[in-house]
Amino acid sequence: MKKKLRFSLFIAAFVSIMVFNHCTEDDGLTVCAGCTSDAPWSVPGSTNCYQSFDDCDASERGDCTICD
């Protein structure tokens, strides 16, 4: 009975650690702004959208990607 209780507590602790470790404040910075198809380029965490990769790269100096 003690082994089952210890195992259950271990599993619960492991799952809790994984859940809380996965959800951090930085998660919001990995998502694009949700740009429109008219200006689809942006970088994760930015609220600015650009019409072309060159415009995005010149302004953001980051990892520009399509975010529409």
Backbone hydrogen bonds, N-H to C=O, Kabsch-Sander energy under -0.5 kcal/mol:
donor,donor_aa,acceptor,acceptor_aa,energy
5,L,1,M,-2.0
6,R,2,K,-2.7
7,F,3,K,-2.5
8,S,4,K,-2.5
9,L,5,L,-2.4
10,F,6,R,-2.5
11,I,7,F,-2.5
12,A,8,S,-2.4
13,A,9,L,-2.5
14,F,10,F,-2.6
15,V,11,I,-2.6
16,S,12,A,-2.3
17,I,13,A,-2.5
18,M,14,F,-2.3
19,V,15,V,-2.4
20,F,16,S,-2.6
21,N,17,I,-2.4
22,H,18,M,-1.6
23,C,19,V,-1.5
24,T,22,H,-1.1
27,D,24,T,-1.2
28,G,25,E,-1.0
29,L,26,D,-1.3
30,T,27,D,-1.3
31,V,28,G,-0.7
35,C,67,C,-0.7
41,W,50,Y,-2.3
42,S,65,T,-2.2
45,G,31,V,-2.1
46,S,43,V,-2.1
50,Y,41,W,-2.6
56,C,52,S,-2.1
57,D,53,F,-3.1
58,A,54,D,-2.3
59,S,55,D,-1.7
60,E,56,C,-3.3
61,R,56,C,-0.6
61,R,57,D,-1.2
64,C,62,G,-1.6
65,T,42,S,-3.0
67,C,40,P,-3.8
